[in-house]
Amino acid sequence: MTEAEISVYIEQKLKLSLDECWLKYVAQKALEVEGITSSVEMGLVITDAETVRQLNRTYRGEDKATDVLAFYTLSQTGQEHEPSFVTPPDGVRHLGEVVISYPQAAQQAQEQGHSIKEELALLAVHGVLHLLGHDHEQLEQRRRMRAKEEEVLKKLEAAKSKK
């Protein structure tokens, strides 16, 4: 099983009562499905729409709302000539941060006819997959990423039904 340290931060001004353990479990399940066996750490942030919009504008050059952003610290291009990060002395690799807009998630949940909890799970999984190098710019990439999302969500559902 993956040794993952997953830090969850929920913006206080949103006054949400989200289960941090459940959010960590969702991210952990995505890492497991991807076969991550080394020690890793990552952050998961639930925040407001304006913060996500500002991040999107600053780091992606897109001045618009979005549901999830992933800021990875490892090279995502796979180019051999790119320098790689030095492995930390403790051997724990920092994958990056996943930032979710709670208001956008709530709106999408309503539009899709499912719970906010389901939407947050989907967005967290989506963000973790981005941290691990998945993308959806091209049709085949989209198909692969969507299949991975479905695989993780099914495992989460199966685990829930066992309880």
Secondary structure, 3 states (H helix, E strand, C coil): CCCEEEEEEECHHHCCCCCHHHHHHHHHHHHHHCCCCCCEEEEEEEECHHHHHHHHHHHHCCCCCCCEEEEECCCCCCCCCCCCCCCCCCCCEEEEEEEEEHHHHHHHHHHHCCCHHHHHHHHHHHHHHHHCCCCCCCHHHHHHHHHHHHHHHHHHHHHHHHC
